[in-house]
Amino acid sequence: MIVCVLLAAGSSSRMKMQYEGMPVGAVPGTVPKMLLPYQNTTLLQHQLSTLQAVPGCSILVVTGCYHSILQPILAAQQIAYVFNSNWQAGMGSSIHTAVQHINEYYPASTGVLLTVCDQPFISSALLINMLALQQSQGKNIVACTYRGTTGTPVFFSKKYFSQLLQLNGTQGAKQVVQQHIADTVLVNFEAGATDIDTAADYQQLTG
C-alpha cells in the first residue's frame, strides 16, 4: 500500500491578494491558496481528485496554518488528515509529521508519495507512471525533475522513512534524494516548474 500525502500546511504567505468569498488568512493580507478556484473546483479539490484516481493510493492530507478551514472540507469527504502543529517550521516538518503518522496508522505501507496543492499540472497519469517505474526499475526513490532541479511529486519507499523523519525545517525531501541519487529514478516533468506562490502566478494560470 502506498500513502499519497498532500502537503497543505503552509500559510500562503506570498499570496497577497483579495478574492471574493475566500477565508481571511492567518497571515494578514493572505488567502489559503489551496482554496482558490481552478477548473470549476479548487486547487485543493483538483489535487485530491488527482490522487483519488491513483489505484492503491491511500490519501493523507497534512494541515497546518488553515487547519480549521480545511478540516471540515476533508471530514465531509472522509479524507484522512493529520495536523502539523509545527507548520511554521516549514515543509520538512510536514513531511516528518506525515511519516510519523504513517508509521503509526499505516504500518502496512510500503512507501509514501509526496505531492503539493500548488503544482496544478500534476496528473494522475504522472503519478501512476512514477509508481510503475518504481516497480519496474526496483529503485527506492522516484523524483520529478524540472528547470534543472528535483522536486515534488516524489516517491520514497519505506527504506527511507527513518531519514524523512529527520526532516524538521524549511529543507524538504530534496536532500534525501540528492544523498541517494543512485537509488533514484528521475522523471522529466517540466510542467512541474509551474507553481502557484503569488497572486501573479495565479493570474497567469487562470488567464
C-alpha positions as CSV (number, residue, x, y, z in Angstrom):
1,M,0.0,0.0,0.0
2,I,1.2,3.5,-0.9
3,V,0.2,6.5,1.1
4,C,-0.2,9.6,-1.1
5,V,0.5,12.6,1.1
6,L,-0.8,16.0,0.1
7,L,1.2,18.7,1.9
8,A,-1.2,21.6,2.7
9,A,0.1,23.1,5.9
10,G,1.6,26.4,4.7
11,S,0.4,29.9,5.3
12,S,0.4,31.0,1.6
13,S,2.4,33.9,2.9
14,R,3.3,35.2,-0.6
15,M,-0.4,35.1,-1.7
16,K,-1.0,38.8,-1.1
17,M,-4.4,39.2,-2.8
18,Q,-8.1,39.6,-2.1
19,Y,-10.5,37.1,-3.5
20,E,-14.3,37.4,-3.0
21,G,-15.6,34.7,-0.7
22,M,-12.1,33.5,0.4
23,P,-11.5,33.0,4.1
24,V,-9.2,35.5,5.8
25,G,-5.7,34.2,6.1
26,A,-3.8,33.6,9.4
27,V,-1.1,35.9,7.9
28,P,-2.6,39.4,7.3
29,G,-3.4,40.0,3.7
30,T,-3.1,36.4,2.6
31,V,-5.6,33.8,1.5
32,P,-5.3,30.0,1.6
33,K,-4.2,29.4,-2.0
34,M,-5.3,25.8,-1.9
35,L,-8.9,27.0,-1.9
36,L,-8.5,29.3,-4.9
37,P,-10.8,28.4,-7.8
38,Y,-9.3,26.2,-10.5
39,Q,-11.1,24.3,-13.3
40,N,-14.5,24.6,-11.8
41,T,-13.3,23.5,-8.4
42,T,-10.4,24.5,-6.1
43,L,-6.7,23.8,-6.2
44,L,-7.2,21.5,-3.2
45,Q,-10.0,19.6,-4.7
46,H,-8.3,19.3,-8.1
47,Q,-5.3,17.6,-6.4
48,L,-7.5,15.4,-4.2
49,S,-9.3,14.2,-7.4
50,T,-5.9,13.5,-9.0
51,L,-4.9,11.4,-6.0
52,Q,-8.2,9.5,-5.9
53,A,-7.6,8.4,-9.5
54,V,-4.3,6.6,-8.5
55,P,-5.0,2.9,-7.8
56,G,-3.9,1.6,-4.4
57,C,-3.3,5.1,-3.1
58,S,-4.4,5.9,0.5
59,I,-4.7,9.7,0.8
60,L,-3.4,11.6,3.8
61,V,-3.5,15.5,3.9
62,V,-1.1,17.4,6.2
63,T,-2.8,20.5,7.5
64,G,-1.4,23.4,9.4
65,C,-2.0,27.1,9.2
66,Y,-5.5,26.7,7.8
67,H,-6.4,23.5,9.7
68,S,-9.7,25.0,11.0
69,I,-10.8,25.8,7.4
70,L,-9.6,22.6,5.8
71,Q,-10.7,20.1,8.5
72,P,-14.5,20.3,7.7
73,I,-13.8,20.1,4.0
74,L,-11.7,16.9,4.4
75,A,-14.0,15.4,7.0
76,A,-17.0,15.8,4.8
77,Q,-15.3,13.7,2.1
78,Q,-13.9,11.2,4.7
79,I,-10.4,12.0,3.7
80,A,-7.7,11.3,6.3
81,Y,-5.7,14.2,7.6
82,V,-3.1,15.0,10.3
83,F,-2.4,18.4,11.8
84,N,1.2,19.6,11.8
85,S,1.3,21.8,14.9
86,N,4.8,22.9,13.9
87,W,3.8,24.0,10.4
88,Q,5.7,27.3,10.7
89,A,9.0,25.4,10.7
90,G,8.5,24.6,7.0
91,M,7.9,21.7,4.6
92,G,10.4,19.4,6.4
93,S,8.2,19.5,9.5
94,S,5.2,18.5,7.4
95,I,7.0,15.5,5.9
96,H,8.1,14.5,9.4
97,T,4.6,14.7,10.6
98,A,3.2,12.7,7.7
99,V,5.8,9.8,8.0
100,Q,5.3,9.7,11.8
101,H,1.6,9.3,11.3
102,I,2.0,6.7,8.6
103,N,4.3,4.6,10.8
104,E,1.6,4.6,13.5
105,Y,-1.6,4.3,11.5
106,Y,-0.5,2.7,8.2
107,P,2.0,0.1,9.3
108,A,1.5,-1.9,6.1
109,S,2.5,1.0,3.9
110,T,5.4,0.2,1.6
111,G,6.1,3.8,0.6
112,V,5.0,7.4,0.5
113,L,4.2,9.7,-2.5
114,L,4.6,13.4,-1.6
115,T,2.6,15.9,-3.5
116,V,1.5,19.6,-3.1
117,C,-1.5,21.7,-3.9
118,D,0.3,24.4,-5.8
119,Q,1.6,22.4,-8.8
120,P,-1.6,22.4,-10.8
121,F,-0.3,20.3,-13.6
122,I,0.3,17.2,-11.5
123,S,-1.8,14.5,-13.1
124,S,-2.9,11.0,-12.1
125,A,-1.1,9.7,-15.2
126,L,2.2,11.2,-14.0
127,L,1.7,9.6,-10.5
128,I,0.7,6.2,-11.9
129,N,3.8,6.3,-14.2
130,M,6.0,7.2,-11.2
131,L,4.8,4.2,-9.3
132,A,5.1,1.9,-12.3
133,L,8.7,3.0,-12.8
134,Q,9.5,2.3,-9.2
135,Q,8.2,-1.3,-9.6
136,S,9.9,-1.9,-12.9
137,Q,13.3,-0.4,-12.1
138,G,13.5,-1.5,-8.5
139,K,14.7,1.8,-7.2
140,N,13.5,3.1,-3.8
141,I,13.1,6.8,-4.8
142,V,11.3,8.3,-7.8
143,A,11.6,12.1,-8.2
144,C,10.5,14.6,-10.7
145,T,12.9,17.0,-12.5
146,Y,12.2,20.4,-13.9
147,R,14.4,23.5,-14.5
148,G,17.5,21.6,-13.6
149,T,16.3,20.6,-10.1
150,T,14.5,17.7,-8.4
151,G,11.2,18.1,-6.6
152,T,7.7,17.1,-5.9
153,P,6.0,14.8,-6.7
154,V,8.4,12.4,-5.2
155,F,8.1,8.8,-4.0
156,F,10.1,7.2,-1.2
157,S,10.0,3.5,-0.3
158,K,9.8,2.6,3.4
159,K,13.6,2.2,3.3
160,Y,13.9,5.9,3.7
161,F,11.2,6.6,6.3
162,S,13.8,7.0,9.0
163,Q,15.6,9.7,7.0
164,L,12.4,11.5,6.3
165,L,11.7,11.5,10.0
166,Q,14.9,13.5,10.5
167,L,13.5,16.4,8.4
168,N,12.2,19.2,10.6
169,G,12.6,22.6,8.9
170,T,12.4,24.5,5.6
171,Q,14.5,21.9,3.9
172,G,12.2,19.5,2.1
173,A,13.0,15.9,0.9
174,K,15.4,17.1,-1.8
175,Q,18.4,16.5,0.3
176,V,17.4,12.8,0.8
177,V,17.1,12.4,-3.0
178,Q,20.5,14.0,-3.5
179,Q,22.1,11.7,-1.0
180,H,20.7,8.6,-2.7
181,I,20.7,9.6,-6.4
182,A,22.0,6.1,-7.4
183,D,18.8,4.7,-5.9
184,T,16.6,7.2,-7.7
185,V,14.6,7.1,-10.9
186,L,14.3,10.7,-12.4
187,V,11.1,11.6,-14.2
188,N,11.1,14.7,-16.5
189,F,8.1,16.9,-15.6
190,E,8.8,20.3,-17.0
191,A,5.3,21.4,-16.1
192,G,6.2,20.9,-12.5
193,A,8.1,24.2,-12.7
194,T,4.7,26.0,-12.6
195,D,3.7,26.5,-9.0
196,I,1.3,29.0,-7.5
197,D,3.0,31.1,-4.9
198,T,1.9,34.6,-5.7
199,A,-1.2,36.4,-7.0
200,A,0.7,36.9,-10.3
201,D,1.3,33.2,-10.6
202,Y,-2.4,32.5,-10.1
203,Q,-3.5,35.2,-12.5
204,Q,-1.1,33.8,-15.1
205,L,-2.5,30.3,-14.6
206,T,-6.2,31.3,-14.9
207,G,-5.6,33.8,-17.7
